[in-house]
């Protein structure tokens, strides 16, 4: 399992890669720009993973009108005004 510390280290490593790649002469070459874009995408994923690391996410799927919202409202005892 990836810990919050590991995610923070990965984030710092990605930021360092981006910083140092921009310091290199000729850093605007096409291949380097592609790599930078890939690093930025990885950094976004790491930041999202870091934000939800300590949270539980419940996904409820189904066809329209099958009672997904009602199910969650009843299960968590949520007032109707909170779901609008």
C-alpha positions as YAML, in Angstrom:
chain: A
units: angstrom
residues:
- id: 1
  name: UNK
  ca: [0.00, 0.00, 0.00]
- id: 2
  name: UNK
  ca: [1.24, 3.47, -0.83]
- id: 3
  name: UNK
  ca: [1.49, 5.72, 2.20]
- id: 4
  name: UNK
  ca: [0.95, 9.47, 2.39]
- id: 5
  name: UNK
  ca: [4.72, 9.91, 2.90]
- id: 6
  name: UNK
  ca: [5.42, 7.98, -0.31]
- id: 7
  name: UNK
  ca: [2.92, 10.14, -2.22]
- id: 8
  name: UNK
  ca: [4.52, 13.31, -0.88]
- id: 9
  name: UNK
  ca: [7.99, 12.07, -1.90]
- id: 10
  name: UNK
  ca: [6.72, 11.18, -5.39]
- id: 11
  name: UNK
  ca: [5.20, 14.64, -5.66]
- id: 12
  name: UNK
  ca: [8.49, 16.32, -4.70]
- id: 13
  name: UNK
  ca: [10.40, 14.10, -7.14]
- id: 14
  name: UNK
  ca: [8.07, 15.04, -10.00]
- id: 15
  name: UNK
  ca: [8.36, 18.73, -9.17]
- id: 16
  name: UNK
  ca: [12.16, 18.42, -9.13]
- id: 17
  name: UNK
  ca: [12.14, 16.64, -12.50]
- id: 18
  name: UNK
  ca: [10.07, 19.42, -14.01]
- id: 19
  name: UNK
  ca: [12.29, 22.12, -12.52]
- id: 20
  name: UNK
  ca: [15.56, 20.58, -13.68]
- id: 21
  name: UNK
  ca: [14.25, 19.70, -17.12]
- id: 22
  name: UNK
  ca: [13.39, 23.37, -17.68]
- id: 23
  name: UNK
  ca: [16.95, 24.36, -16.69]
- id: 24
  name: UNK
  ca: [18.53, 22.21, -19.42]
- id: 25
  name: UNK
  ca: [19.59, 23.98, -22.59]
- id: 26
  name: UNK
  ca: [17.29, 23.15, -25.46]
- id: 27
  name: UNK
  ca: [14.60, 22.16, -23.01]
- id: 28
  name: UNK
  ca: [11.89, 23.11, -25.47]
- id: 29
  name: UNK
  ca: [12.59, 20.17, -27.76]
- id: 30
  name: UNK
  ca: [9.54, 18.16, -28.71]
- id: 31
  name: UNK
  ca: [10.53, 14.99, -26.87]
- id: 32
  name: UNK
  ca: [11.31, 16.88, -23.65]
- id: 33
  name: UNK
  ca: [8.01, 18.74, -23.87]
- id: 34
  name: UNK
  ca: [6.20, 15.39, -24.18]
- id: 35
  name: UNK
  ca: [8.05, 14.05, -21.12]
- id: 36
  name: UNK
  ca: [7.20, 17.20, -19.16]
- id: 37
  name: UNK
  ca: [3.54, 16.77, -20.05]
- id: 38
  name: UNK
  ca: [3.68, 13.15, -18.85]
- id: 39
  name: UNK
  ca: [5.34, 14.22, -15.59]
- id: 40
  name: UNK
  ca: [2.64, 16.86, -15.05]
- id: 41
  name: UNK
  ca: [-0.08, 14.25, -15.61]
- id: 42
  name: UNK
  ca: [1.59, 11.92, -13.12]
- id: 43
  name: UNK
  ca: [1.90, 14.78, -10.64]
- id: 44
  name: UNK
  ca: [-1.82, 15.53, -10.95]
- id: 45
  name: UNK
  ca: [-2.65, 11.87, -10.26]
- id: 46
  name: UNK
  ca: [-0.32, 11.84, -7.26]
- id: 47
  name: UNK
  ca: [-1.91, 15.00, -5.85]
- id: 48
  name: UNK
  ca: [-5.41, 13.54, -6.26]
- id: 49
  name: UNK
  ca: [-4.33, 10.27, -4.62]
- id: 50
  name: UNK
  ca: [-2.81, 12.26, -1.77]
- id: 51
  name: UNK
  ca: [-6.06, 14.18, -1.24]
- id: 52
  name: UNK
  ca: [-8.24, 11.07, -1.06]
- id: 53
  name: UNK
  ca: [-5.75, 8.82, 0.75]
- id: 54
  name: UNK
  ca: [-7.53, 9.08, 4.10]
- id: 55
  name: UNK
  ca: [-11.07, 9.15, 2.76]
- id: 56
  name: UNK
  ca: [-13.51, 6.45, 1.86]
- id: 57
  name: UNK
  ca: [-15.30, 6.83, -1.44]
- id: 58
  name: UNK
  ca: [-18.55, 5.02, -2.11]
- id: 59
  name: UNK
  ca: [-19.76, 4.78, -5.70]
- id: 60
  name: UNK
  ca: [-23.41, 4.06, -6.37]
- id: 61
  name: UNK
  ca: [-24.31, 3.33, -9.97]
- id: 62
  name: UNK
  ca: [-27.50, 2.49, -11.76]
- id: 63
  name: UNK
  ca: [-30.06, 3.65, -14.25]
- id: 64
  name: UNK
  ca: [-31.81, 6.98, -13.91]
- id: 65
  name: UNK
  ca: [-34.70, 6.86, -11.46]
- id: 66
  name: UNK
  ca: [-33.70, 3.65, -9.66]
- id: 67
  name: UNK
  ca: [-33.30, 5.34, -6.25]
- id: 68
  name: UNK
  ca: [-29.56, 5.88, -5.93]
- id: 69
  name: UNK
  ca: [-29.95, 9.27, -4.26]
- id: 70
  name: UNK
  ca: [-32.75, 8.01, -2.02]
- id: 71
  name: UNK
  ca: [-30.61, 5.06, -0.96]
- id: 72
  name: UNK
  ca: [-27.70, 7.30, 0.07]
- id: 73
  name: UNK
  ca: [-29.98, 9.85, 1.77]
- id: 74
  name: UNK
  ca: [-31.66, 7.13, 3.83]
- id: 75
  name: UNK
  ca: [-28.44, 5.28, 4.64]
- id: 76
  name: UNK
  ca: [-26.62, 8.39, 5.88]
- id: 77
  name: UNK
  ca: [-29.76, 10.13, 7.21]
- id: 78
  name: UNK
  ca: [-29.14, 13.17, 5.00]
- id: 79
  name: UNK
  ca: [-31.71, 15.96, 4.78]
- id: 80
  name: UNK
  ca: [-33.23, 16.56, 1.33]
- id: 81
  name: UNK
  ca: [-31.89, 20.14, 1.29]
- id: 82
  name: UNK
  ca: [-28.29, 18.82, 1.43]
- id: 83
  name: UNK
  ca: [-28.66, 16.86, -1.82]
- id: 84
  name: UNK
  ca: [-29.73, 19.74, -4.09]
...
